[in-house]
Amino acid sequence: MSGNATYRYSDTAVLSVSVADAPIVVTSDEFDAQLAETYERVGLLPGMLEGLAGISERRWWGPDVSFADAASMAGAKALADAGIDPAAIGLLIDTSVCRDHLEPSAAVDVHQQLGLGTACLNFDLGNACLGFVNGMQLAATLIDAGQIEYALVVDGEGSRRPQESTIARLQRADSTKADVLSSFATMTLGSGGAAMVLGRASNHPEGHRFIGGVARAATQHNKLCIGDLDSMVTDSRGLLEAGVELSRDTWADAQGDFDWTDLDCYVIHQVSKVHTAAIVEVLGIDMARVPVTFPTRGNVGPASVPFTLAHAAQELVAGQRVACMGIGSGLNAAVIEIAW
């Protein structure tokens, strides 16, 4: 492959990865109860969210918490966990899919809430559920280039509004079985925040070093999942099949540069148990080494990879090798290896 398909880093390390958990637990049984009449009318049975997707619950933020608030809470925790002064951050990237407005950027809100310095470059980076991994890639590139000392990548997502509006729409008398099925992925979403502090590996031997990675695009599939804050229409079967194919091709691209056949931990984007099983099978990896958070948190968009990494980090030990594997609607995929 030509272009930027594979890359390596020389002096970047993860100093912390932290989460902000949304406080309101919303079960799949609650969704089923609200849609019971619709299911009966269109000939569907309740229990699909838990039975097919493996998602028993997800979280919501309270109505007074913005997406930037969620990102800021995670960012503040990541800074504290890393022991880095906010004034030292040279780059802030907000990778959230959810946003309250088009202008200004969500990053300026997070920048102000965290009290970052006036010399801190800050902006939004959006690429569906791959955004956070792309933010990690860009931050590492600028650190390796010597332009910045520290970077903070944040993400804040909320599924309350699209799920409430979707349920209301599906409860209407004119909703169809096709409407329910195309909205199924919307009901698997979750809410949460995640953040990561990155710095120079040469200055932080205690850090977790970025090794390198691979990226690949399959943008012929850009119509399989289209959404906004009120609705998301998804061809779930088509997205699964195209995503698995892209994951396989991305993995194959990396084999000439990286040996990922026997890593200690594979942190993949959290979609569902069907998606996870398909990825594990096509890549030939050990399911016991694949931590999952989707059963109780749902698909938290681009926050899901760092969110799951933060939970898995409690069991990781120095010297272990970790792959962070992201995929976003469109489709785009990327894998980054971290030496823990």
C-alpha positions as CSV (number, residue, x, y, z in Angstrom):
1,M,0.0,0.0,0.0
2,S,1.2,3.6,-0.7
3,G,0.3,6.8,1.0
4,N,-0.2,6.8,4.8
5,A,-1.4,3.2,5.2
6,T,1.2,2.3,7.8
7,Y,3.3,4.5,10.2
8,R,5.6,4.3,13.2
9,Y,6.2,6.6,16.1
10,S,9.5,7.2,17.8
11,D,8.9,9.3,21.0
12,T,5.3,9.3,22.1
13,A,3.7,7.7,25.1
14,V,0.3,7.5,26.7
15,L,0.5,9.1,30.1
16,S,-3.1,8.5,31.2
17,V,-6.5,7.4,29.8
18,S,-9.5,8.2,31.8
19,V,-13.3,8.1,31.7
20,A,-16.3,10.1,32.8
21,D,-19.3,7.8,33.4
22,A,-22.8,9.1,32.7
23,P,-24.9,8.6,35.9
24,I,-28.3,7.5,34.6
25,V,-28.7,3.8,33.9
26,V,-31.3,3.0,31.2
27,T,-32.0,-0.7,30.6
28,S,-32.9,-2.4,27.3
29,D,-36.0,-3.7,29.1
30,E,-37.1,-0.1,29.6
31,F,-36.8,0.5,25.8
32,D,-38.7,-2.7,25.1
33,A,-41.5,-1.6,27.4
34,Q,-41.9,1.7,25.7
35,L,-42.0,0.0,22.3
36,A,-44.1,-3.0,23.2
37,E,-47.2,-1.9,21.3
38,T,-45.0,-1.1,18.2
39,Y,-43.4,-4.5,18.3
40,E,-46.7,-6.2,18.5
41,R,-48.2,-4.2,15.7
42,V,-45.3,-4.7,13.3
43,G,-44.6,-8.4,14.2
44,L,-41.4,-8.1,16.2
45,L,-40.5,-9.6,19.6
46,P,-38.9,-7.6,22.5
47,G,-35.5,-8.6,23.7
48,M,-33.5,-8.0,20.5
49,L,-31.2,-5.4,22.1
50,E,-30.0,-7.8,24.7
51,G,-30.5,-11.0,22.8
52,L,-28.9,-9.9,19.5
53,A,-26.7,-7.0,20.4
54,G,-25.8,-8.2,23.9
55,I,-26.6,-4.8,25.4
56,S,-28.5,-4.9,28.7
57,E,-28.2,-1.2,29.5
58,R,-26.6,2.0,28.6
59,R,-26.1,5.4,30.4
60,W,-27.6,8.9,29.9
61,W,-26.4,12.3,31.1
62,G,-28.8,14.5,32.9
63,P,-30.4,17.3,30.8
64,D,-28.1,19.9,32.2
65,V,-24.9,18.2,31.1
66,S,-23.6,19.2,27.7
67,F,-21.3,17.1,25.4
68,A,-18.5,19.5,26.1
69,D,-19.1,19.1,29.8
70,A,-18.7,15.4,29.5
71,A,-15.5,15.8,27.5
72,S,-14.2,18.3,30.1
73,M,-14.9,16.0,33.0
74,A,-12.9,13.2,31.3
75,G,-10.2,15.7,30.4
76,A,-9.8,17.0,33.9
77,K,-9.5,13.4,35.3
78,A,-6.9,12.5,32.6
79,L,-4.8,15.5,33.5
80,A,-5.0,14.7,37.2
81,D,-4.2,11.0,36.6
82,A,-1.2,12.0,34.4
83,G,0.0,14.6,36.9
84,I,0.4,17.2,34.1
85,D,-0.2,20.9,34.6
86,P,-3.0,22.1,32.3
87,A,-0.7,25.0,31.3
88,A,1.7,22.5,29.8
89,I,-0.8,21.1,27.2
90,G,0.2,22.2,23.7
91,L,-2.7,20.6,21.8
92,L,-6.3,19.9,22.6
93,I,-8.4,17.8,20.2
94,D,-12.1,17.2,20.8
95,T,-13.2,14.2,18.8
96,S,-16.9,14.1,19.8
97,V,-19.5,13.1,17.3
98,C,-22.2,14.8,19.4
99,R,-22.2,18.6,19.4
100,D,-24.7,21.2,20.5
101,H,-24.0,23.6,17.6
102,L,-21.9,24.0,14.5
103,E,-19.9,27.0,15.6
104,P,-17.8,27.6,17.6
105,S,-15.9,24.3,18.1
106,A,-16.6,22.2,21.1
107,A,-12.8,22.3,21.8
108,V,-13.0,26.0,22.8
109,D,-15.6,25.1,25.5
110,V,-13.4,22.3,26.8
111,H,-10.3,24.5,26.6
112,Q,-12.0,27.2,28.7
113,Q,-13.4,24.7,31.2
114,L,-10.0,23.1,31.8
115,G,-8.1,26.4,32.0
116,L,-5.7,25.5,29.2
117,G,-3.1,28.0,28.1
118,T,-3.5,30.6,25.3
119,A,-0.7,28.9,23.4
120,C,-2.6,25.6,23.3
121,L,-3.7,24.7,19.8
122,N,-7.3,23.5,20.0
123,F,-9.8,22.2,17.5
124,D,-12.4,19.5,16.8
125,L,-11.7,16.4,14.8
126,G,-14.6,14.4,13.5
127,N,-14.5,11.0,11.8
128,A,-17.6,9.2,13.2
129,C,-16.5,6.5,15.7
130,L,-12.9,6.5,14.5
131,G,-12.4,10.1,15.6
132,F,-10.6,9.5,18.9
133,V,-8.1,7.0,17.3
134,N,-7.4,9.6,14.6
135,G,-6.9,12.2,17.4
136,M,-4.3,9.9,19.0
137,Q,-2.6,9.5,15.6
138,L,-2.4,13.3,15.0
139,A,-1.3,14.1,18.6
140,A,1.5,11.5,18.3
141,T,2.6,13.0,15.0
142,L,3.0,16.5,16.5
143,I,4.8,15.2,19.6
144,D,7.2,13.2,17.4
145,A,7.8,16.2,15.2
146,G,8.8,18.2,18.3
147,Q,6.1,20.8,17.9
148,I,4.4,20.1,21.3
149,E,5.3,18.5,24.6
150,Y,1.9,17.3,25.7
151,A,-1.5,16.6,24.0
152,L,-4.9,16.1,25.4
153,V,-7.5,14.2,23.3
154,V,-11.1,14.3,24.7
155,D,-14.5,13.0,23.7
156,G,-18.0,13.5,25.2
157,E,-21.0,11.6,23.8
158,G,-24.7,11.5,24.7
159,S,-27.4,9.1,23.4
160,R,-30.4,10.5,25.3
161,R,-31.7,12.9,22.6
162,P,-31.5,10.5,19.6
163,Q,-33.0,7.6,21.6
164,E,-35.8,9.6,23.1
165,S,-36.7,11.1,19.7
166,T,-36.4,7.6,18.0
167,I,-38.7,6.0,20.5
168,A,-41.3,8.8,20.1
169,R,-41.1,8.3,16.3
170,L,-41.4,4.5,16.5
171,Q,-44.4,4.8,18.8
172,R,-46.4,6.6,16.1
173,A,-49.2,4.5,14.4
174,D,-47.5,4.8,11.0
175,S,-44.1,3.4,11.9
176,T,-43.2,0.2,10.2
177,K,-41.1,-2.9,10.8
178,A,-38.5,-1.4,8.4
179,D,-38.4,1.7,10.6
180,V,-37.7,-0.3,13.7
181,L,-35.0,-2.3,12.1
182,S,-33.2,0.7,10.6
183,S,-33.3,2.4,14.0
184,F,-32.0,-0.6,15.9
185,A,-28.4,0.7,16.0
186,T,-29.6,3.9,17.5
187,M,-30.9,2.0,20.5
188,T,-27.5,0.4,21.1
189,L,-25.8,3.8,21.6
190,G,-24.5,4.9,25.0
191,S,-23.3,8.1,26.8
192,G,-19.9,8.8,28.4
193,G,-16.7,10.7,28.2
194,A,-13.1,9.7,27.7
195,A,-9.8,11.5,27.5
196,M,-6.1,10.7,27.0
197,V,-2.9,12.6,27.8
198,L,0.1,12.0,25.6
199,G,3.6,13.2,26.0
200,R,7.2,12.5,25.1
201,A,8.3,8.9,25.9
202,S,11.9,10.1,26.4
203,N,10.7,12.3,29.3
204,H,8.2,9.8,30.7
205,P,9.7,6.3,31.0
206,E,6.7,5.3,33.0
207,G,4.4,6.0,30.0
208,H,3.0,3.5,27.6
209,R,4.8,3.9,24.3
210,F,3.1,4.3,20.9
211,I,4.7,1.8,18.5
212,G,2.8,2.5,15.2
213,G,-0.2,1.5,13.3
214,V,-2.1,1.2,10.1
215,A,-5.2,2.9,8.5
216,R,-7.4,2.1,5.6
217,A,-10.5,3.6,3.9
218,A,-13.5,2.0,2.2
219,T,-15.6,5.1,1.5
220,Q,-17.8,3.3,-1.1
221,H,-19.8,2.4,2.0
222,N,-20.5,6.0,3.1
223,K,-24.3,5.6,3.0
224,L,-24.7,2.6,5.3
225,C,-25.1,4.7,8.5
226,I,-26.2,8.3,8.5
227,G,-27.3,10.2,11.6
228,D,-27.7,13.4,13.5
229,L,-28.8,14.2,17.1
230,D,-32.5,13.3,16.3
231,S,-32.1,10.1,14.3
232,M,-29.7,7.6,12.9
233,V,-30.7,5.3,10.0
234,T,-28.5,2.3,9.7
235,D,-28.2,-0.7,7.4
236,S,-27.0,-2.9,10.2
237,R,-26.4,-6.0,8.2
238,G,-24.6,-4.1,5.4
239,L,-22.6,-2.2,8.0
240,L,-21.5,-5.4,9.8
241,E,-20.4,-7.1,6.6
242,A,-18.5,-4.1,5.2
243,G,-17.0,-3.3,8.6
244,V,-15.7,-6.9,9.0
245,E,-14.3,-6.8,5.4
246,L,-12.5,-3.5,6.1
247,S,-11.2,-4.8,9.4
248,R,-9.8,-7.9,7.7
249,D,-8.1,-5.8,5.0
250,T,-6.7,-3.3,7.4
251,W,-5.2,-6.1,9.5
252,A,-3.7,-7.7,6.4
253,D,-2.1,-4.4,5.4
254,A,-0.3,-4.3,8.7
255,Q,1.2,-7.8,8.6
256,G,4.3,-6.7,6.6
257,D,5.2,-4.1,9.2
258,F,3.8,-5.5,12.5
259,D,3.3,-8.9,14.1
260,W,-0.1,-8.7,15.8
261,T,-0.9,-12.4,15.9
262,D,-0.3,-12.8,19.7
263,L,-0.8,-9.5,21.5
264,D,-1.9,-9.4,25.1
265,C,-5.0,-7.3,24.6
266,Y,-7.1,-6.2,21.7
267,V,-9.3,-3.2,22.4
268,I,-11.8,-3.0,19.6
269,H,-14.6,-0.5,18.9
270,Q,-17.6,-1.5,21.0
271,V,-20.7,-2.1,18.9
272,S,-22.4,-5.4,19.9
273,K,-21.7,-9.1,20.6
274,V,-22.4,-10.0,17.0
275,H,-19.9,-7.4,15.7
276,T,-17.3,-8.5,18.3
277,A,-17.6,-12.2,17.5
278,A,-17.3,-11.4,13.8
279,I,-14.2,-9.4,14.2
280,V,-12.6,-11.9,16.5
281,E,-13.3,-14.7,14.0
282,V,-12.0,-12.9,10.9
283,L,-8.8,-11.7,12.6
284,G,-8.2,-15.0,14.3
285,I,-7.6,-13.5,17.7
286,D,-8.4,-14.9,21.2
287,M,-11.7,-13.6,22.6
288,A,-10.3,-14.0,26.1
289,R,-7.9,-11.1,25.2
290,V,-10.8,-8.8,24.0
291,P,-12.2,-6.7,26.8
292,V,-15.8,-5.5,26.3
293,T,-17.8,-2.6,27.8
294,F,-20.8,-2.6,25.4
295,P,-23.0,-4.9,27.6
296,T,-23.5,-2.2,30.2
297,R,-22.4,1.0,28.4
298,G,-23.5,0.4,24.8
299,N,-21.7,1.9,21.8
300,V,-20.3,5.2,23.1
301,G,-19.1,6.2,19.6
302,P,-15.5,7.4,19.4
303,A,-15.2,7.3,23.2
304,S,-15.6,3.5,23.2
305,V,-12.0,2.6,22.4
306,P,-10.4,4.8,25.1
307,F,-13.3,4.0,27.5
308,T,-12.6,0.3,27.1
309,L,-8.8,0.8,27.2
310,A,-9.2,2.6,30.6
311,H,-11.1,-0.3,32.0
312,A,-8.7,-2.9,30.6
313,A,-5.7,-0.9,32.0
314,Q,-6.6,-2.1,35.5
315,E,-5.4,-5.6,34.5
316,L,-2.5,-4.6,32.2
317,V,1.1,-4.9,33.3
318,A,4.3,-3.3,32.0
319,G,5.6,-4.9,28.9
320,Q,2.3,-6.1,27.5
321,R,1.3,-5.3,23.9
322,V,-2.0,-3.7,23.2
323,A,-3.8,-3.0,19.9
324,C,-6.4,-0.2,19.8
325,M,-8.7,-0.9,16.8
326,G,-11.2,1.7,15.7
327,I,-13.7,1.8,12.9
328,G,-16.0,4.6,11.9
329,S,-19.1,4.9,9.6
330,G,-18.0,6.0,6.2
331,L,-16.1,3.6,6.4
332,N,-12.6,4.2,7.9
333,A,-10.5,1.9,10.1
334,A,-7.3,2.2,12.0
335,V,-5.2,0.2,14.5
336,I,-2.5,1.6,16.9
337,E,-0.2,-0.6,18.9
338,I,0.8,0.5,22.4
339,A,3.6,-1.1,24.4
340,W,2.2,-1.0,27.9
